[in-house]
Amino acid sequence: PESVPVHRAMIERILGPLKMNAMVYEADFTQWESQPGIWEKRSTPKADVRKTVEIARRHFIEPIPLLQTLGHGNWLFVNGQNRDIAARPDNAYHYDPQKPRTYEVLFPIFQEALDLFKPKYFHIGHDEVTTWNAFPSRDTKKTVTELFNADVQRLHAWLKERGVRTMIWGDELLHASETPSSGNAFTPEDAAARRAALPKDVIVTDW
């Protein structure tokens, strides 16, 4: 909620003078009107998010919204909300892509973010999917790779219909044997299968 002065200083003193032309703005804890139940002390008013977006564009910087989805989805379960879509309700950190209501929760928030940012690109996160022993659900017959691919493709299709290009973190598309620090696929075969299923216009970003 006190982020605007910090963002203004970063943009005016650092990003602008260095001629950077894009920034990823992680906006999970925004006061999304479609999910007021998940608001808490970190939740930033949309008017303040809009101020940062406007400051960035005045400095010729494209603000790219990031909403953590399959990876780091704990923001959806704040205050005990949406436990019915958690992959493991007893450890609510990731949603279950197999539950239809998952997207009934997600897509209205996505639409709010599109209305707020009016972005060319949208970052869907998807890093560290198997951490915290919270994914996949214990009763699924599908593999992590099958669930990961299906979720990426569904979010990508929704964004593409609205003329927005998808961005994603790259760690779940790599195995530790392929990179020294950020390969989180279980096997090289899993990593290759995820890359093969990735829509070709998705932008892979490294952290």
C-alpha positions in Angstrom: 0.0 0.0 0.0 3.0 2.3 0.4 4.6 1.3 -2.9 4.0 4.3 -5.1 6.8 6.5 -3.8 9.3 3.7 -4.0 8.2 2.8 -7.6 8.3 6.5 -8.5 11.9 6.8 -7.2 13.0 3.6 -9.0 11.6 4.7 -12.3 12.7 8.3 -12.2 16.2 7.7 -10.7 17.1 4.3 -12.1 15.0 2.7 -14.8 14.3 5.9 -16.8 17.9 7.3 -16.8 19.2 3.9 -17.8 16.8 3.8 -20.7 15.1 0.6 -19.7 11.9 0.1 -21.6 10.0 -2.6 -19.8 9.3 -3.7 -16.2 7.5 -6.7 -14.7 5.2 -5.6 -11.9 4.1 -8.4 -9.6 0.5 -7.5 -8.7 -0.8 -10.5 -6.9 -1.7 -8.5 -3.7 -3.8 -5.9 -5.4 -7.3 -5.1 -4.2 -9.0 -7.1 -7.0 -12.7 -6.3 -6.9 -13.8 -9.8 -8.0 -12.1 -11.3 -4.9 -12.5 -9.0 -2.0 -12.2 -11.9 0.4 -8.4 -12.2 -0.3 -7.6 -8.5 0.6 -5.2 -8.1 3.5 -2.7 -5.7 4.9 -0.4 -6.0 1.8 -3.2 -5.4 -0.7 -2.6 -2.3 -2.8 -5.5 -0.2 -3.9 -6.0 -0.3 -7.7 -5.7 3.4 -7.9 -2.1 3.2 -6.6 -1.2 0.4 -9.0 -2.6 2.7 -11.8 -0.3 5.5 -10.6 2.8 3.3 -11.0 1.6 2.2 -14.4 1.1 5.9 -15.5 4.5 6.9 -14.1 6.2 4.0 -16.1 4.5 4.9 -19.3 5.5 8.6 -18.9 9.1 7.3 -18.9 8.5 5.1 -22.0 8.6 1.9 -19.9 6.1 -0.8 -20.7 4.6 -2.1 -17.4 4.0 -5.9 -17.6 1.6 -7.3 -15.0 2.7 -10.5 -13.3 0.1 -12.7 -11.5 1.5 -15.8 -9.9 -0.7 -18.6 -11.1 0.2 -22.3 -10.9 3.4 -21.5 -9.0 3.2 -19.3 -5.8 -0.6 -19.2 -5.9 -0.9 -18.8 -2.1 -2.3 -15.2 -2.6 -5.5 -16.8 -3.8 -6.0 -18.5 -0.4 -5.5 -15.6 2.0 -8.1 -15.4 4.8 -9.1 -19.0 4.1 -10.6 -18.1 0.7 -10.9 -20.4 -2.3 -9.8 -23.6 -0.5 -12.1 -25.6 -2.8 -9.8 -25.0 -5.7 -6.5 -25.7 -3.9 -4.6 -28.7 -5.1 -4.1 -29.7 -1.4 -6.6 -27.8 0.8 -4.5 -28.8 3.9 -1.5 -27.0 2.3 -3.2 -24.3 0.2 -0.4 -23.0 -2.0 -1.2 -24.0 -5.6 -4.6 -24.3 -7.3 -5.8 -27.4 -9.1 -5.9 -27.0 -12.9 -8.4 -29.8 -13.1 -11.1 -27.9 -11.2 -13.4 -25.8 -13.4 -13.9 -23.2 -10.7 -10.2 -22.5 -10.7 -10.6 -20.5 -13.9 -13.9 -18.9 -12.7 -11.7 -17.3 -10.0 -8.7 -16.6 -12.1 -10.1 -15.1 -15.3 -12.1 -12.2 -13.7 -8.8 -11.2 -11.9 -7.0 -11.5 -15.2 -9.6 -9.2 -16.8 -9.2 -6.7 -14.1 -5.5 -6.7 -14.6 -5.9 -6.2 -18.4 -8.3 -3.3 -17.7 -5.8 -1.7 -15.3 -2.6 -2.2 -17.2 -3.8 -2.3 -20.8 -0.7 -4.4 -21.4 1.0 -5.9 -24.5 2.4 -8.7 -22.4 1.1 -10.6 -19.3 3.4 -12.7 -17.1 1.7 -15.8 -15.7 4.6 -16.9 -13.3 4.6 -20.7 -13.2 7.9 -21.1 -11.3 8.7 -23.5 -8.5 5.5 -25.4 -9.1 6.4 -28.5 -7.0 7.8 -26.7 -4.0 6.2 -26.7 -0.5 4.7 -30.2 -1.1 1.5 -28.6 -2.3 1.2 -29.9 -5.9 -0.3 -31.9 -7.5 -3.4 -33.1 -5.7 -3.0 -36.5 -4.1 -5.8 -38.1 -6.0 -4.9 -37.1 -9.5 -3.9 -39.6 -12.1 -2.1 -37.0 -14.3 1.6 -36.1 -14.1 2.9 -32.7 -13.1 4.0 -32.1 -16.7 0.5 -32.9 -18.0 -1.1 -30.5 -15.6 1.5 -27.8 -16.1 1.1 -28.0 -19.9 -2.7 -27.9 -19.8 -2.7 -24.9 -17.5 -0.2 -22.9 -19.5 -2.1 -23.6 -22.7 -5.4 -22.6 -21.2 -4.1 -19.3 -19.8 -2.2 -18.6 -23.0 -5.4 -19.2 -25.1 -7.4 -16.8 -22.9 -4.8 -14.0 -23.2 -4.2 -14.6 -26.9 -8.0 -14.1 -27.6 -7.6 -10.7 -26.1 -4.5 -9.7 -28.1 -2.1 -10.1 -25.2 1.2 -12.1 -25.3 2.1 -14.5 -22.6 5.3 -14.5 -20.5 6.4 -17.3 -18.2 9.3 -18.1 -15.9 11.8 -20.6 -17.4 12.8 -22.8 -14.4 10.1 -25.5 -14.9 11.1 -25.8 -18.5 14.7 -26.8 -17.6 16.4 -29.6 -15.6 19.3 -29.1 -13.2 21.6 -30.9 -15.7 20.8 -28.1 -18.2 21.4 -25.1 -16.0 23.5 -24.5 -12.9 21.0 -22.7 -10.8 17.4 -22.7 -12.0 16.3 -26.0 -13.4 13.3 -27.4 -11.5 11.8 -30.0 -13.8 12.1 -33.5 -12.3 13.9 -35.0 -15.3 15.4 -33.8 -18.6 12.5 -35.6 -20.3 9.9 -33.6 -18.3 11.7 -30.4 -19.2 11.8 -31.3 -22.9 8.1 -32.3 -22.9 7.1 -28.9 -21.3 9.1 -27.0 -23.9 7.6 -29.0 -26.7 4.1 -28.2 -25.5 4.7 -24.5 -25.0 2.9 -22.3 -27.5 5.6 -20.8 -29.8 4.7 -17.1 -29.1 5.2 -17.4 -25.3 8.2 -15.4 -24.0 10.3 -17.4 -21.6 11.9 -15.2 -18.9 14.8 -16.3 -16.7 15.2 -15.5 -13.0 
